[in-house]
């Protein structure tokens, strides 16, 4: 019996991963495959300026594009340019080779939109939300020691470095990560790496309630392997630690790093000890569009799994013009899950950092997207869309307790306390208050109805319940004495 073909809102078709031919770009016409697969070559030839981009792409991009790139770095960018060849090569892979047509395709490319922003991308009226903050998640306020954020009851974030092999324009840690830009004088970690790690380990020894350690930065791919291995082996000596997650965008942006034999040998050593002690060792990476997922990415993920890592998972960011349609998200998730051995895990709403308004999506859009992708992927591989609410933490997008769509303000509660909730005895604000308090999150102003935009335009940055508003927000102010607490 013939069954009728049912037309679905999304039609899955298996698609093979493709590594774009880097030789299509004038500056790389002589680059060999051996060079391309070499991590040191990738790092040495990363693009850090408009001048270096022109040396690779040449006249395929118009002078106006280069001018717009320079202007964005001068007037808006919170992150410096740092593009490994692997990342740049995924932009506009099939574009025509005439300057006007190539530039149009390059401008429209979803990876380009967040890795290489230009001035024309920024919203002319609302480049930043009025309540944007440099350290929008207040991570430094929750440092137990320098670089160790203790926000959740059983989990900590260990920032081992303030650098990455690539810099994403919307970086949530733009206050700390990367070199300074004309807009942002970056905060600096004060302790020597060895001293910082020692204080982190000492705190974890004294805090057995912590069972889950996310080792990040920056990016652990920028931590010399012997130092990273030493830190991980000492973490594994703590019987209270049951989960270790290594955060590395480099699995996607610089897979060559994780394919180096000495690194894989080190991963296998650590993974073997972790397995022997029943500790879950995983790697978290960051892909935002299907074009980023190439055969080299799949090879790196497979190599990590073969070395004994339990999972390689993806934590993306939901961004307008990049992945804010059901088709974009499902294409990416099927490429990750079905072809690259990477488990789709989270997509975060883009955080309330300066310069991010053109990337951010309103909450109702994220709620729609969560509903739209359900039922296509296996349940364990269906990513959760989450809002990282300042002073709260991760919340599924449907967990808002109230939502004013006109002004774009949603309200959230939490079920645990952090260091931000500590209050002096007898101040009348009892321990239950932290669990009852409602915390706001804000949609991008340009997505609001006209009445909402007028309200924000006349509000002089509507009063923030946690304190005064600052267009760029306060920076982190590391206290040298924090490490002695």
Phi and psi in degrees as a GROMACS rama.xvg file:
@    title "Ramachandran Plot"
@    xaxis  label "Phi"
@    yaxis  label "Psi"
@TYPE xy
-77.5569  136.565  UNK-2
-102.407  137.506  UNK-3
-65.3099  145.725  UNK-4
-77.897  124.359  UNK-5
-97.1187  122.857  UNK-6
-80.284  123.557  UNK-7
-100.934  154.23  UNK-8
-57.9117  -32.5283  UNK-9
-127.085  130.319  UNK-10
-108.983  112.617  UNK-11
-76.5853  137.02  UNK-12
-143.675  125.121  UNK-13
-62.8103  132.022  UNK-14
-128.581  127.927  UNK-15
-70.3464  144.795  UNK-16
-71.9628  149.367  UNK-17
-133.277  134.894  UNK-18
-94.8408  109.951  UNK-19
-56.7907  149.74  UNK-20
-79.2008  108.988  UNK-21
-65.9616  -19.5924  UNK-22
-70.8028  -7.76357  UNK-23
-70.1547  -18.6922  UNK-24
-92.9738  130.764  UNK-25
-52.1846  -40.582  UNK-26
-73.6903  -10.014  UNK-27
-118.619  17.9643  UNK-28
-65.2906  -23.9692  UNK-29
-103.008  5.80016  UNK-30
-76.9032  127.517  UNK-31
-85.0427  165.686  UNK-32
-64.4388  -36.3987  UNK-33
-62.795  -41.1322  UNK-34
-63.2142  -44.5927  UNK-35
-60.2819  -35.8671  UNK-36
-83.6832  -1.1284  UNK-37
-91.6038  121.529  UNK-38
-62.5926  -39.1381  UNK-39
-67.8461  -37.3934  UNK-40
-62.4024  -43.4727  UNK-41
-59.4532  -46.6744  UNK-42
-65.2289  -42.766  UNK-43
-67.0646  -25.5  UNK-44
-108.842  20.0501  UNK-45
-67.0267  143.785  UNK-46
-85.5697  127.536  UNK-47
-123.702  2.43611  UNK-48
-161.05  166.991  UNK-49
-62.3458  -35.9194  UNK-50
-63.0924  -43.6469  UNK-51
-69.3316  -33.824  UNK-52
-63.1172  -41.8567  UNK-53
-63.2515  -33.75  UNK-54
-64.8273  -27.5332  UNK-55
-89.5833  -48.859  UNK-56
-93.9458  -26.5361  UNK-57
63.0437  -138.822  UNK-58
-82.0198  5.60335  UNK-59
-64.8202  -27.045  UNK-60
-102.69  141.696  UNK-61
-74.2467  160.847  UNK-62
-58.6843  -34.3437  UNK-63
-62.3104  -38.6129  UNK-64
-61.7058  -47.8183  UNK-65
-60.9863  -38.9808  UNK-66
-62.7036  -41.4238  UNK-67
-66.6283  -34.9344  UNK-68
-66.9872  -45.3325  UNK-69
-62.6835  -41.7264  UNK-70
-64.9946  -37.4946  UNK-71
-66.5654  -42.3061  UNK-72
-62.8348  -35.2891  UNK-73
-76.1249  -33.9778  UNK-74
-111.742  -22.8389  UNK-75
-133.559  -38.2046  UNK-76
-59.9713  133.174  UNK-77
-97.4528  -9.55353  UNK-78
-124.88  141.454  UNK-79
-70.5816  165.13  UNK-80
-78.8076  128.282  UNK-81
-153.22  102.26  UNK-82
-121.913  107.716  UNK-83
-62.5608  149.724  UNK-84
-50.6528  -37.2196  UNK-85
-55.2643  -40.7006  UNK-86
-74.8808  -48.6135  UNK-87
-58.1843  -35.0655  UNK-88
-67.4588  -19.0639  UNK-89
-85.1125  -3.82764  UNK-90
-88.4993  130.259  UNK-91
48.3728  54.8771  UNK-92
-66.1222  -29.3415  UNK-93
-111.173  22.5443  UNK-94
-70.5056  146.79  UNK-95
-61.1621  159.573  UNK-96
-100.24  18.3235  UNK-97
-91.3352  142.22  UNK-98
-54.2158  -46.3237  UNK-99
-64.1097  -47.0726  UNK-100
-67.8551  -40.1891  UNK-101
-65.2826  -43.0517  UNK-102
-62.6732  -41.4589  UNK-103
-61.4903  -44.9593  UNK-104
-66.4584  -37.8297  UNK-105
-66.4808  -43.079  UNK-106
-62.4353  -36.7866  UNK-107
-81.4425  -9.76067  UNK-108
-65.3268  131.157  UNK-109
-67.1346  -33.1568  UNK-110
-70.9876  -41.5499  UNK-111
-57.4807  -36.7263  UNK-112
-59.6176  -33.694  UNK-113
-108.577  -15.8585  UNK-114
-93.8673  -21.3178  UNK-115
-144.419  63.881  UNK-116
-67.3873  149.458  UNK-117
-121.391  166.042  UNK-118
-56.817  -37.8315  UNK-119
-66.4789  -17.9384  UNK-120
-70.4239  -32.5619  UNK-121
-69.8197  146.718  UNK-122
-71.5072  131.387  UNK-123
-66.9894  -29.0668  UNK-124
-99.6437  -36.0724  UNK-125
-127.208  66.7308  UNK-126
-64.7929  -29.1743  UNK-127
-131.041  149.524  UNK-128
-70.6341  145.079  UNK-129
-56.1413  -24.4516  UNK-130
-109.713  20.6032  UNK-131
-64.0872  146.824  UNK-132
-135.115  148.012  UNK-133
-62.8438  -47.0232  UNK-134
-106.318  72.4667  UNK-135
-64.05  -25.2479  UNK-136
-94.2322  0.313755  UNK-137
57.857  38.9508  UNK-138
-65.6065  -41.5738  UNK-139
-64.7425  -30.2075  UNK-140
-67.1894  -17.2048  UNK-141
-110  17.0018  UNK-142
-67.7406  122.924  UNK-143
-74.9438  -42.6332  UNK-144
-135.928  171.372  UNK-145
-54.3936  122.482  UNK-146
85.7246  -3.37458  UNK-147
-112.076  100.536  UNK-148
-87.3773  120.518  UNK-149
-110.717  90.1392  UNK-150
-102.947  -37.7837  UNK-151
-103.103  156.004  UNK-152
-57.1583  -38.2473  UNK-153
-117.708  8.47811  UNK-154
-131.898  146.628  UNK-155
-133.445  159.998  UNK-156
-114.932  120.826  UNK-157
-105.109  111.989  UNK-158
-92.3381  102.055  UNK-159
-85.7661  -19.9312  UNK-160
-151.872  158.189  UNK-161
-109.336  22.8595  UNK-162
-129.683  160.866  UNK-163
-135.344  163.235  UNK-164
-78.8775  -10.174  UNK-165
-147.333  151.545  UNK-166
-120.249  119.27  UNK-167
-87.1096  137.96  UNK-168
-60.3853  -31.339  UNK-169
-97.2627  18.9072  UNK-170
-48.7036  127.031  UNK-171
-69.4036  -22.8871  UNK-172
-103.538  34.5078  UNK-173
-60.3059  -19.5717  UNK-174
-68.9826  -29.8209  UNK-175
-114.205  -33.8287  UNK-176
-89.8692  136.229  UNK-177
89.1784  174.977  UNK-178
-80.7863  161.698  UNK-179
-67.2373  153.099  UNK-180
-116.968  170.938  UNK-181
-57.4781  -24.3712  UNK-182
-89.7333  -27.5992  UNK-183
-132.949  113.139  UNK-184
-84.4381  109.904  UNK-185
-68.8758  145.044  UNK-186
-70.4996  150.159  UNK-187
-120.897  139.493  UNK-188
-67.6825  135.915  UNK-189
-93.9776  -32.1068  UNK-190
-80.9481  152.382  UNK-191
-64.2929  146.011  UNK-192
-50.811  -43.1962  UNK-193
-63.8787  -40.8486  UNK-194
-68.8666  -39.8412  UNK-195
-62.5363  -44.8049  UNK-196
-64.4653  -37.1091  UNK-197
-63.0169  -42.7077  UNK-198
-67.4224  -36.5764  UNK-199
-61.2983  -48.3556  UNK-200
-63.5259  -39.2431  UNK-201
-62.6973  -42.0354  UNK-202
-62.8  -42.3692  UNK-203
-66.6019  -34.8099  UNK-204
-61.759  -37.0449  UNK-205
-86.5788  -1.87692  UNK-206
-130.577  73.7684  UNK-207
-67.6381  -8.44384  UNK-208
-71.3019  -15.1092  UNK-209
-84.1275  120.934  UNK-210
-117.043  -9.67501  UNK-211
-131.217  120.711  UNK-212
-120.761  118.534  UNK-213
-93.0418  118.064  UNK-214
-99.2763  114.484  UNK-215
-144.146  -145.71  UNK-216
-176.673  -119.537  UNK-217
47.4287  -155.724  UNK-218
-135.983  130.31  UNK-219
-64.424  -16.6754  UNK-220
-65.5747  -17.1106  UNK-221
-96.0957  3.46288  UNK-222
-92.7605  123.8  UNK-223
-51.0088  133.153  UNK-224
-54.7687  -43.553  UNK-225
-57.1396  -39.3  UNK-226
-68.7894  -41.9854  UNK-227
-64.807  -43.1439  UNK-228
-61.5263  -43.0001  UNK-229
-60.5379  -43.7318  UNK-230
-62.8914  -43.6186  UNK-231
-65.9021  -40.9046  UNK-232
-64.8477  -35.3977  UNK-233
-73.8762  -33.1433  UNK-234
-59.8075  -41.275  UNK-235
-68.6539  -15.1059  UNK-236
-77.3292  -14.0448  UNK-237
-87.5291  114.015  UNK-238
-64.4201  -18.5115  UNK-239
-78.1378  -20.4599  UNK-240
-85.0254  120.687  UNK-241
-115.428  -18.3923  UNK-242
-134.036  133.921  UNK-243
-129.211  127.303  UNK-244
-121.865  124.796  UNK-245
-96.7174  121.764  UNK-246
-97.2966  117.784  UNK-247
-149.196  107.362  UNK-248
-63.8375  -18.9939  UNK-249
-64.3999  -20.5496  UNK-250
-57.2478  -33.8196  UNK-251
-97.2301  -43.1363  UNK-252
-86.5902  -24.2253  UNK-253
-147.254  61.681  UNK-254
-58.6664  -23.5872  UNK-255
-57.5537  -31.9889  UNK-256
-60.3142  -46.6852  UNK-257
-80.1504  -2.87173  UNK-258
-98.7342  -0.436287  UNK-259
-68.5016  130.75  UNK-260
-54.2137  -42.0485  UNK-261
-67.3511  -33.2467  UNK-262
-70.996  -44.7436  UNK-263
-65.0792  -35.051  UNK-264
-63.7172  -40.669  UNK-265
-66.3007  -41.3608  UNK-266
-60.3902  -43.907  UNK-267
-62.2847  -38.3109  UNK-268
-63.1602  -49.0205  UNK-269
-65.6127  -42.8699  UNK-270
-63.4447  -36.8921  UNK-271
-65.0131  -42.2956  UNK-272
-67.2395  -40.1547  UNK-273
-61.2366  -43.9256  UNK-274
-64.2453  -39.4366  UNK-275
-64.833  -23.778  UNK-276
-105.76  11.9012  UNK-277
58.0687  38.7908  UNK-278
-103.891  132.801  UNK-279
-81.9075  117.8  UNK-280
-109.448  121.222  UNK-281
-132.78  162.17  UNK-282
-119.707  131.918  UNK-283
-111.055  131.633  UNK-284
-124.794  -170.375  UNK-285
-145.864  97.9261  UNK-286
-120.292  134.372  UNK-287
-113.635  -11.6664  UNK-288
-149.593  150.545  UNK-289
-59.744  -28.2372  UNK-290
-63.9356  -22.9084  UNK-291
-73.8386  -17.7281  UNK-292
-94.1159  102.146  UNK-293
-116.817  171.258  UNK-294
-55.5002  -34.6632  UNK-295
-67.069  -34.9317  UNK-296
-64.2599  -45.264  UNK-297
-62.5021  -38.5648  UNK-298
-64.5118  -41.7413  UNK-299
-66.1031  -43.3348  UNK-300
-63.0173  -42.4077  UNK-301
-63.9112  -39.5444  UNK-302
-63.7817  -39.9705  UNK-303
-64.9163  -41.6921  UNK-304
-65.0794  -41.8936  UNK-305
-65.2532  -27.4696  UNK-306
-77.2436  -9.25866  UNK-307
115.796  0.954628  UNK-308
-65.7496  137.049  UNK-309
-68.134  -44.4609  UNK-310
-146.552  149.724  UNK-311
-114.259  120.628  UNK-312
-121.648  153.018  UNK-313
-108.894  131.229  UNK-314
-118.689  100.452  UNK-315
-96.0271  177.996  UNK-316
-122.762  131.335  UNK-317
-77.5064  122.579  UNK-318
-141.158  139.033  UNK-319
-62.9593  137.692  UNK-320
77.007  1.72157  UNK-321
-119.557  -55.6438  UNK-322
-150.197  31.0312  UNK-323
-96.7401  32.3336  UNK-324
-126.699  155.162  UNK-325
-57.1788  -37.3995  UNK-326
-65.0139  -42.755  UNK-327
-59.5143  -47.6366  UNK-328
-66.9895  -43.4812  UNK-329
-70.0833  -39.6185  UNK-330
-57.762  -45.4305  UNK-331
-64.193  -46.5741  UNK-332
-65.9221  -39.1554  UNK-333
-67.8616  -35.7075  UNK-334
-66.101  -42.5708  UNK-335
-64.663  -55.1011  UNK-336
-71.8118  -44.2615  UNK-337
-86.3168  -26.616  UNK-338
-119.051  -24.8748  UNK-339
-116.887  4.10725  UNK-340
62.6437  27.9722  UNK-341
-115.472  127.563  UNK-342
-85.2052  120.777  UNK-343
-62.0751  132.28  UNK-344
-126.589  -67.1166  UNK-345
-131.54  152.533  UNK-346
-126.821  120.617  UNK-347
-90.2243  143.778  UNK-348
-63.7578  138.423  UNK-349
-58.9434  132.883  UNK-350
-73.9532  165.073  UNK-351
-81.7827  60.0024  UNK-352
-100.121  157.715  UNK-353
-59.0435  146.555  UNK-354
77.4249  9.39126  UNK-355
-106.152  2.75708  UNK-356
-60.3542  -35.5315  UNK-357
-72.554  -14.9247  UNK-358
-91.6897  -31.1276  UNK-359
-71.4809  149.132  UNK-360
-113.638  146.881  UNK-361
-70.3993  156.259  UNK-362
-58.1889  -41.7198  UNK-363
-64.3451  -30.4595  UNK-364
-67.6856  -41.8046  UNK-365
-64.3486  -39.4979  UNK-366
-61.8916  -42.537  UNK-367
-62.0564  -42.4778  UNK-368
-65.5092  -39.3974  UNK-369
-59.6134  -43.1346  UNK-370
-67.4408  -36.8162  UNK-371
-70.7671  -28.0469  UNK-372
-91.2334  -7.14413  UNK-373
-68.3509  141.438  UNK-374
94.611  -9.74226  UNK-375
-96.1339  -44.5677  UNK-376
-92.1441  159.15  UNK-377
-55.979  149.198  UNK-378
-55.2857  -41.4333  UNK-379
-71.7359  -14.5737  UNK-380
-112.002  14.1367  UNK-381
-91.418  114.303  UNK-382
-69.6659  150.568  UNK-383
-93.0378  133.08  UNK-384
-90.9195  125.374  UNK-385
-130.467  153.255  UNK-386
-110.028  123.454  UNK-387
-89.0128  92.9148  UNK-388
-79.8449  126.945  UNK-389
-53.2801  135.45  UNK-390
68.5706  6.31315  UNK-391
-122.341  -65.6564  UNK-392
124.632  -167.277  UNK-393
-67.4142  133.126  UNK-394
-138.423  135.573  UNK-395
-57.7097  147.875  UNK-396
-64.7296  -18.0497  UNK-397
-90.7698  4.76971  UNK-398
-91.5285  3.13817  UNK-399
-60.4712  136.512  UNK-400
-89.2129  -16.4402  UNK-401
-158.274  150.571  UNK-402
-149.498  113.756  UNK-403
-93.8785  99.1452  UNK-404
-68.9857  -29.6717  UNK-405
-65.5901  -45.8275  UNK-406
-97.9578  -3.06383  UNK-407
68.7415  34.721  UNK-408
-114.425  120.405  UNK-409
-108.891  155.956  UNK-410
-125.817  141.728  UNK-411
-137.454  151.957  UNK-412
-123.017  169.045  UNK-413
-133.391  165.479  UNK-414
-118.084  26.1085  UNK-415
-155.898  168.035  UNK-416
-113.277  151.944  UNK-417
-123.928  178.327  UNK-418
-60.2137  -23.8401  UNK-419
-68.6277  -16.6539  UNK-420
-95.1467  -0.00487372  UNK-421
-66.094  130.414  UNK-422
-133.722  150.292  UNK-423
-62.0901  149.788  UNK-424
-61.6193  141.091  UNK-425
77.7667  16.4089  UNK-426
-89.0683  2.96299  UNK-427
85.6631  -7.57684  UNK-428
-104.161  86.3115  UNK-429
-67.7445  173.731  UNK-430
-62.668  -24.8221  UNK-431
-72.2069  -21.3449  UNK-432
-60.6348  -37.1217  UNK-433
-62.4621  -30.0753  UNK-434
-86.218  -20.7065  UNK-435
-93.0525  -21.5406  UNK-436
-64.691  141.529  UNK-437
-101.484  132.511  UNK-438
-113.156  134.525  UNK-439
-87.7641  152.852  UNK-440
-135.972  152.044  UNK-441
-124.845  131.2  UNK-442
-70.9982  158.134  UNK-443
-62.7283  135.576  UNK-444
-62.487  -37.353  UNK-445
-69.5474  -10.7083  UNK-446
-92.1872  -2.20789  UNK-447
-83.7979  159.406  UNK-448
-62.9752  165.218  UNK-449
-56.5885  -38.4169  UNK-450
-63.716  -37.1914  UNK-451
-68.8541  -39.345  UNK-452
-64.8466  -39.4504  UNK-453
-63.3133  -40.1544  UNK-454
-61.5655  -46.0582  UNK-455
-67.5867  -37.2264  UNK-456
-63.9251  -30.665  UNK-457
-99.3784  4.22306  UNK-458
-91.8254  -9.44289  UNK-459
51.4843  45.9405  UNK-460
63.2466  94.0872  UNK-461
-47.4078  142.956  UNK-462
-56.1546  134.257  UNK-463
-93.3713  130.351  UNK-464
-63.1497  -18.5191  UNK-465
-99.6333  0.0175979  UNK-466
148.731  -174.686  UNK-467
-70.1637  153.901  UNK-468
-88.8036  144.922  UNK-469
-134.078  126.083  UNK-470
-50.3028  -40.9715  UNK-471
-107.859  -2.72443  UNK-472
73.3713  163.96  UNK-473
-75.3759  150.389  UNK-474
-86.41  169.181  UNK-475
-68.3716  144.531  UNK-476
-127.416  80.9533  UNK-477
-56.8687  135.182  UNK-478
-105.384  117.809  UNK-479
-56.3031  -23.4506  UNK-480
-80.8887  -10.0636  UNK-481
-60.2312  -36.5011  UNK-482
-66.2417  -14.8117  UNK-483
-92.8221  -2.89927  UNK-484
